[in-house]
């Protein structure tokens, strides 16, 4: 098992793409276990042979269509007008835009890339430092994979045997809690007078029109999750509904999507989907190899140490995922470790939804921490900012978000109340 881990880490260190690093490490594990390599092809197809996984391309395509349809600029404008009366209003607007954008993209990288180009450029013009503007963008972007619709929740649900609808509902309150944690940091800085009040925004558009546009965009996650809750369609079919709704808004309501934009959206969604499926297939091979080498029994033995301390086990999972998230792709971490951890979670009486939210949040925080913080490097490139100034500005936000994770560990209701209320 040590050789498998060392192989994967060595390949990642060399810069080999994550999917190939995981797949090759899995092959080493199969070889050590003396299993015929022909079984690998079977495991690859078994890994992606899931009806739930069909939802992933639909949600990605819906997000790309809305991105090409001018949704991002509308969200930013709406959030800017909503918070312009507050000191630090533009920072609050940044966080608010991330919350709204999370209901469309479901991706921290997409969130930081789309919103970073606007806020990291505009906020310094109002008196913010560039590292602070980037830190707000980075910290709030991890809300993307938590609030539904979330591609991460679809993957987790598929490998853990948990209802995707329940995971979607479970992500609402934790996602909003992350936004509140970021907003609390900004509010403290505003009370201390460290950040400016934004200039009053001028717009030729009537406020009523902007409100209607905001409602139209915000109803996308409501339509998706609401239809699943009432049983109108499954998570996969909901992806098709999301694409249809995105096309309707972009073509007929906002009238900004042409054939060229639609083609760009389709091509980008196809590339991202192919990357995810390749990652799923490779991680399935690695997970199979680790099970052959006895890692599941090792996890079970470790869980026995927490027999009477489920809360301690939950905090241990959070710490493990924080460490893994710093150097391992978030999707790969879920595909490899969730099948190993979930039996122990159930055995200790921990609600799987609560454990899933802890895993998702802590891995998402890993997206903004070095050495492999993808979101961190995206924002550094967009804003042309060094890592140390950015990390210094980011630390208060990370501490606040870790406090949110602690609350979710301590209070199961943050994760379970909404699913129990709407999808009993």
N, C-alpha and C positions, 0 to 999 in steps of 0.2 A: 504493500500500500504506500510505503514511503517513496518507492521508486516512481509510482504513478504520480504522486503529488509533485515530486521534484521535476519530473518530465514536463508536467503542465506549467509549473512556475518558470522553468528554464526557457521554455518556448515563448511564454508571455514576455519574459524579460528581453528576449531577442527581438520582440516586435512581431512575432507570428500572429496573424489574426486569431481572435479568441476562439472561434468555432474550430479552426484547425488545431489549435493548441489542445483544446479539450478532446477532440476526436483522436489525435495521436496519443495523448495520455491514456485514453480509454483502450486503444490498441495495445499499448504496453501492458495494461492491466489484464487484458484478455490473454496475451502471450504468457504472462507470469502465471495465470490461472490454468494454463495448458488447455485452453478451449479453442476449437477450430475457428479460424478467422472467418469462415463462411457464416458463422452466427452473427457477425457484425452487421451484414447486410440486412438480416432479419430484424435486428434491434433498431437499425436506422429507420426502416419503414414503420415499425411498430411505434416508434417515438412520435411520428407525425400523423399516424393514422388515428385521428381523433376528430369527431364532428365539431367539438368545441373550438379546435384550432382553426376551423374554417372561418370563424368570426374575425380573426386577426386582420386579414387583408381588407375586410369591409370597413372596419373602424379606422384603419390607417388611411384608406381611400377617402372616407368621409372627412377626416381631418385635413387631408391635402386639398380636397375640393373647396372646403371652406376657407383654407388659407389662400388659395388662388382667387377666391371670390371676394376678397377685400374684407374679410371678417376681422382680421387682426387690427387693422386701423380703426375700425368701428368700436371694438372693445376698448382700445386705448383711449379713444375720444370720450366714450361714455364714462369710463372710470375717472378720467381727468376732470370732467365736469362734476362728477359726484363728490370729489374730495377737494375741489379747488378752494374751498372756504377754510380749510385747516392748515395750520402750520405743519410743514412736512407733507402737504397734500399730494405732491407728485410721487413721493415715496409710497404713500398709502395707495395711490392710483396704480403704481407698479405692482403692489401686492394684489390689489383687487383685480387687475388685468390677468394676473397669473391664476387666480381662482376661477375667473370666467373662462380663460383659455384652457384650463385643465378639463373643463367639460366638453372641449372640442378635440384637443390633440391627444390627451392621455399620455404625454411624453414630456419629461423634464428637459431633454435636449431640444426638442422643438420649441418649447416654451422659452427657454433661455435664448435661443437663436433668434426667434421672431421678436420677442419683446426687448431683448438686449440691444438690438440695432437702433431702437427708438430711444429707450430710456437712458442708456449709457451715453448717448450723444446729447440728449436734451437736458437731463438733470444737472450736469455741470454748468450749463448756461444760466441756471437759476441760483447757483451758489453752492450746490453740493460738490463734494470732492468726487473725482472719478472712481476711486476705490469704493466709496460708500454707495454710489449709484450701482456699481457692479455687484457689490455685496447684497444689496436688496434684491437685485435680479436673480442672483445665484440662489439665495436662500428661499425665495418664494417659488422658484421654478420646480422644486421637488414636490410641490403640491400636485403637479401634473399627473404622475402615475397613481395617485391615491384617489382623487375624486373621479367618479365614473363619467363616461365610459373609460375603462382602463385596460389597456392591452396586457399589463402586468397581472391584473386580477384574472384575466382569461387564462393566462398561462398557469398561474398558481392554482386556479380552480381545476384545471385539467389534470395536473400532476398530483394534486392532493385529494381529489374526489370531493370537492366542496362546490356547492351551487354557485355559479357565477353571479346569479341575481343577488344572492346573499352577500357575496363579496363586494359587488357594486354598492349595495345599500350600506354595508359596513364601512366603506371608505369615505362616506360623506362627512360624518362628524370628525374623524381623525384628520381629514384634509382641511376642514374648516379650522380645526384646532391648530394645525401648522400655520395657517394664515393668521390666526389670532396671535400666535407666538411671535411671528415676524412683526405684526402690527404693534405689539406691545413694546418691542425694542424701538421702533420708530417713534412711538408715542413718548417714551422716556426721553429720547434724544430731542424731541420737539419741546417737551416741558423744560428741558435744560437749555433751550435756545441754541442748540448745536446745528440745527438744520433750518432752512428758510421757509417762509410762506410763499406759495407759488403765485405768480402773476395771474390776474383774472383772465381766463380764456375767452377769446372772442370767437363766435361762430355764427355763420349765416343760417345755419340749420336751426329750426325751431326745436325747443327742448322736447316737445311732445313727440316729434319724429324720432329723436335719438332714443327716447324711452321705449318706443315701439320696436325699434331695431334691436335694442338690448334685450327686450322680452323675447323677440323672435329667435335670437341666438341662444339665450339661456334656456329656451324650451327644448333644445336638442337632447341634453341628457335626461330631461323629464320625460320626453316622448319615448326614449329608448328604455329607460329603467321602468317607467310607468307601464308600458306595454308588457314587459316581462312579468311585473308583479301581478297584473290582472290575468296573466296567462294568454295574452293575445299572440305572443310569439316567443321563441326561445332566444338565448343570447346570440346564437349564430344568425337567426332570422332578423334579430334586432339590428345586426350589422347592416343587412340589406336595407332596412328601414332608415338607418342613419344615412346611408349613401343617398337614398331617394330624397330625404329631407334636406340634406346638404345641397343637392342639385336644385331642388325647388327654391331654396333661399338664394343661392348664388346666381341662378339664371333668371328667375321670375320676380323675386322680391328686390334684391340688390342690383341685379342686371350688370354684373361685373365679370362674369365667367364666360369666355368665348371658347371655341373649339381648341385653340392653341393652349389655353390655360387648362382645359380639361385633359388634354393629352399629356401635359407636363405633370399634372396630378396623378394620372394613371401610371405613368412611367416611374415616378418617384415612389408611389405606393408599391409597385411591383418590386422595385429594388429592395425596399425596406422589408417587405414580406418575405422575399427570398432569403435575406440575411437572417431573419428570425427563424425561419424553418430550418435553415442550415445549422443554426445554433442549437435548436431543439434536438435535431437528429444527433449532433455530436455529443451534446450533454447526456442524451439517453444512453449512448454507448459508454460514456464514462461512468454514469450512475450504475449501469449493469456490471461493469468491471469492478467497481468498488464493492458492490454487493457480493460478487463472487469472492472477493478477498476478505469478506467478513466485517466490513465497516458498519453494517446495520447492527450486528451483535455488539460491536464496540459502543455504538450510540445507545443501545438498550442498557448496557452495563453502566454507562455514564448516567443515564436517566435514573437508574436505581439509587444513585447517590442522593437524588432529590425526591425520594419516595414520599416524604411527608412535607415537602417544601415546594409546591408547584409554583409559587410566586418567585422563589429563588431560581427555579429552572427557567421561567419566563425571562428574568433579567439576564440569565446566562445566555439564552438564545439571542437577546438583544445585543449583548456584548460581542458574541460570536459574529453576528451579522454586521455589526459596525466594523469589525476587523476585516471580515471577508469583503465588505463593500468598498474598502479602500483600494483593493487591488484586483477584484474580480467583477466581471460584468454582472449587472443586477439580474438579468434574465438567466444567465448561466448559474448563478448562485441559487436561485429558486429551483431550477430544474434539477440540480444535483442534490441539494440538501433538504428541500422540503419533503420529498418522499422518505428520507431517513428520519427526519425529526417528527413528522406528524403522528406516527404511531405512538411515540413517547408522550406527545402532547395529549393525545386522547386518553392514554393510560393514566396520566396524572390528573385527569379531570379538568384540564384547561380547555376552555372553549376554543375550537379550531379557528373561529373568526377572529377572536382576540389575538391568538398567536399569529395568524396571517397578517393582521394589521401591524403588529410589532415587527414582523419580518419585513414587510413592505416599507415601513417608515424608516427603519434602521438601514436597510439597503439603499433606500433613496438618499439618505444623508451621505452614504458612501459615494454617491455621484458627485458630491461637491467637496470631497476631501482628497488630498494627494495620497499616494502617487498616481492613481489611475482615476482621478475625478474627472469624468468626461465633461460634465457641465462646467466645471471649473476652467478647463482648458478652452472650451468654446467661448466663454465670456472673456477670458484673458486675450484670446485672439481677436474678438470683436472690438474690445475696448483698448487693446494694446497696453495692458496693465501687467505689472510684474506679480509673481505669486505672493511674495511676502506682504506688500501693501494690501493686496486683496484679502489674504487670510487674516490680517490684523483687523480689517474692517468687518470681516465675516464672522469672527469669533463670537460676538454677542448674539448674533442670530443663531449660530449653531448651538450655543448653550440654551437658548430659549426653546429651540426645537427638540433638544434632548430632554428638556423638562416636559415637553408635550408627550414624548415617548414614555417617560416615567409615569405620567398620569394615565396613559392608555394601559400600561402594565398593571397599575394599581386599581383601575376602575374598569371592569369588563364592560359595563354598560355603554361606554363610549363606542365600542365596536359592535355590541350585540343588540342594543335597544332598538335601533331603526329596523334591522332585519326581522326582529321578533314582532315589531309593531305592524309592519307592512307586508311581511311574507312569512306568517307563522307556520 
